[in-house]
Amino acid sequence: MANFALDVTRLGFSVLQAVSPDLAGRAAFQLFCRTPSTKPKGAKAKAAHAVGAARLAGAERFTLRLAGGRQAHAYRLNGGARGKRKRYLVTHGWGSSAAYMAELVSMLAATGAEVVALDFPGHGRSGGRFLHMGLAVETIAAAEARFGAFDAAIGHSFGGAALMVSAAGLLPGVAPVGGDRLVLIGAPSEMGWLFTDFGRMIGLRAATQAALENEVHRVTGRRLEDFDAGAAAGVIGRPVLVIHAEDDKEVSSLHARRYGAAGKGVRLLWANGFGHRRIIAAAPVLAAIAAFLDGDRGVGEVLDESIKKDAEIIPFFELPARRAAL
């Protein structure tokens, strides 16, 4: 938030929580779930979005209907072909869209696989300005119901955490995503820190902070602490590849280490030098994902130095600033 807007917001919550912490907590949750504008800001963001949109221009487009009248958007490449082929799901981060994942989507489609890439509610072509983890998991379930079971799913940032929450069946009444393998790129392992930072930023007192976090339970049926994607990675019984950069300034590398310590089925690959955003289109990262999806058990042994070297020659396209997860 800009300084003036933040000052006004803090003043408003100061008054509201003095009257009713519960009401202020609900208002804070609505603000927390408000998504950024879908219009790219700045020349580099516009250029990156244009390149991604061009890559997806030939994809089929679908609307996924969700509960409460909300909707999400899906792109599909290589759909409708006869014969056995892999089917992959791709999910994006907070404030991003499928267009920014187009390099990854194109790589997957080039293998001949059917690829479905989502725009979560409040993002890309989905419309609206509202999203929370429950809605994201519902969108993933709606995609599998519409297109059939996925062989694997790949998610960046918020989208990676949503995949893990879905795979672990953490949302009551929502079918978990299937698939033999998961790839998480720059993904948070739990959500509590975001709520804590947000509450501190807008000046919430303890009672209002508790009311904010209680909204998670009211809306999703699970408490905030239940959305522990890091712990879930060790119990879902599927191979998981976690790719993270130690120089990621939006999602701390500590989240990757939590995933890595979750169990033997989790492999941790450091893609140092790519930060939080460039990582989704970095050549060595794409190669590692392709190898992992193909069943290569050597993934995770790539030398950091080779990745750092490649990081110096891949151009940086600055995507819109975004919150990494909810």
ChimeraX attribute file (.defattr): number of C-alpha atoms within 10 A of each C-alpha:
attribute: neighborCount
match mode: 1-to-1
recipient: residues
	/A:1	9
	/A:2	6
	/A:3	8
	/A:4	9
	/A:5	10
	/A:6	14
	/A:7	14
	/A:8	12
	/A:9	17
	/A:10	17
	/A:11	13
	/A:12	14
	/A:13	23
	/A:14	17
	/A:15	12
	/A:16	17
	/A:17	20
	/A:18	11
	/A:19	11
	/A:20	14
	/A:21	23
	/A:22	19
	/A:23	16
	/A:24	24
	/A:25	26
	/A:26	18
	/A:27	18
	/A:28	25
	/A:29	22
	/A:30	15
	/A:31	13
	/A:32	18
	/A:33	15
	/A:34	15
	/A:35	20
	/A:36	18
	/A:37	16
	/A:38	18
	/A:39	13
	/A:40	19
	/A:41	15
	/A:42	11
	/A:43	12
	/A:44	15
	/A:45	18
	/A:46	17
	/A:47	16
	/A:48	19
	/A:49	26
	/A:50	15
	/A:51	16
	/A:52	20
	/A:53	18
	/A:54	12
	/A:55	16
	/A:56	22
	/A:57	12
	/A:58	11
	/A:59	18
	/A:60	13
	/A:61	17
	/A:62	16
	/A:63	17
	/A:64	23
	/A:65	15
	/A:66	15
	/A:67	9
	/A:68	6
	/A:69	6
	/A:70	17
	/A:71	21
	/A:72	27
	/A:73	24
	/A:74	24
	/A:75	23
	/A:76	22
	/A:77	22
	/A:78	16
	/A:79	17
	/A:80	9
	/A:81	10
	/A:82	6
	/A:83	5
	/A:84	7
	/A:85	14
	/A:86	16
	/A:87	23
	/A:88	24
	/A:89	29
	/A:90	27
	/A:91	29
	/A:92	27
	/A:93	29
	/A:94	23
	/A:95	23
	/A:96	31
	/A:97	27
	/A:98	28
	/A:99	25
	/A:100	25
	/A:101	25
	/A:102	23
	/A:103	20
	/A:104	23
	/A:105	29
	/A:106	15
	/A:107	18
	/A:108	24
	/A:109	19
	/A:110	13
	/A:111	12
	/A:112	15
	/A:113	19
	/A:114	23
	/A:115	26
	/A:116	29
	/A:117	29
	/A:118	31
	/A:119	27
	/A:120	34
	/A:121	25
	/A:122	27
	/A:123	27
	/A:124	22
	/A:125	20
	/A:126	21
	/A:127	17
	/A:128	18
	/A:129	14
	/A:130	18
	/A:131	20
	/A:132	24
	/A:133	24
	/A:134	21
	/A:135	22
	/A:136	25
	/A:137	27
	/A:138	24
	/A:139	28
	/A:140	28
	/A:141	22
	/A:142	21
	/A:143	25
	/A:144	17
	/A:145	13
	/A:146	12
	/A:147	16
	/A:148	11
	/A:149	17
	/A:150	20
	/A:151	19
	/A:152	20
	/A:153	28
	/A:154	24
	/A:155	25
	/A:156	30
	/A:157	28
	/A:158	29
	/A:159	32
	/A:160	28
	/A:161	32
	/A:162	32
	/A:163	31
	/A:164	30
	/A:165	27
	/A:166	26
	/A:167	26
	/A:168	23
	/A:169	17
	/A:170	22
	/A:171	21
	/A:172	11
	/A:173	10
	/A:174	16
	/A:175	19
	/A:176	21
	/A:177	26
	/A:178	20
	/A:179	17
	/A:180	13
	/A:181	20
	/A:182	28
	/A:183	25
	/A:184	29
	/A:185	30
	/A:186	33
	/A:187	33
	/A:188	31
	/A:189	29
	/A:190	21
	/A:191	19
	/A:192	16
	/A:193	12
	/A:194	16
	/A:195	19
	/A:196	14
	/A:197	11
	/A:198	17
	/A:199	22
	/A:200	14
	/A:201	14
	/A:202	19
	/A:203	20
	/A:204	23
	/A:205	17
	/A:206	12
	/A:207	14
	/A:208	25
	/A:209	23
	/A:210	16
	/A:211	22
	/A:212	26
	/A:213	21
	/A:214	19
	/A:215	21
	/A:216	20
	/A:217	14
	/A:218	10
	/A:219	13
	/A:220	17
	/A:221	16
	/A:222	17
	/A:223	14
	/A:224	17
	/A:225	13
	/A:226	17
	/A:227	23
	/A:228	19
	/A:229	28
	/A:230	24
	/A:231	19
	/A:232	22
	/A:233	29
	/A:234	20
	/A:235	13
	/A:236	14
	/A:237	16
	/A:238	16
	/A:239	23
	/A:240	27
	/A:241	26
	/A:242	25
	/A:243	26
	/A:244	31
	/A:245	23
	/A:246	18
	/A:247	16
	/A:248	18
	/A:249	11
	/A:250	18
	/A:251	23
	/A:252	18
	/A:253	19
	/A:254	13
	/A:255	18
	/A:256	27
	/A:257	15
	/A:258	17
	/A:259	25
	/A:260	22
	/A:261	16
	/A:262	18
	/A:263	18
	/A:264	13
	/A:265	17
	/A:266	21
	/A:267	23
	/A:268	19
	/A:269	22
	/A:270	22
	/A:271	29
	/A:272	21
	/A:273	22
	/A:274	25
	/A:275	19
	/A:276	24
	/A:277	24
	/A:278	18
	/A:279	24
	/A:280	23
	/A:281	21
	/A:282	22
	/A:283	18
	/A:284	17
	/A:285	23
	/A:286	18
	/A:287	13
	/A:288	20
	/A:289	25
	/A:290	17
	/A:291	14
	/A:292	21
	/A:293	23
	/A:294	9
	/A:295	12
	/A:296	12
	/A:297	12
	/A:298	11
	/A:299	18
	/A:300	17
	/A:301	12
	/A:302	15
	/A:303	11
	/A:304	14
	/A:305	12
	/A:306	12
	/A:307	19
	/A:308	16
	/A:309	12
	/A:310	15
	/A:311	21
	/A:312	11
	/A:313	9
	/A:314	13
	/A:315	10
	/A:316	16
	/A:317	17
	/A:318	17
	/A:319	21
	/A:320	23
	/A:321	15
	/A:322	13
	/A:323	17
	/A:324	22
	/A:325	25
	/A:326	24
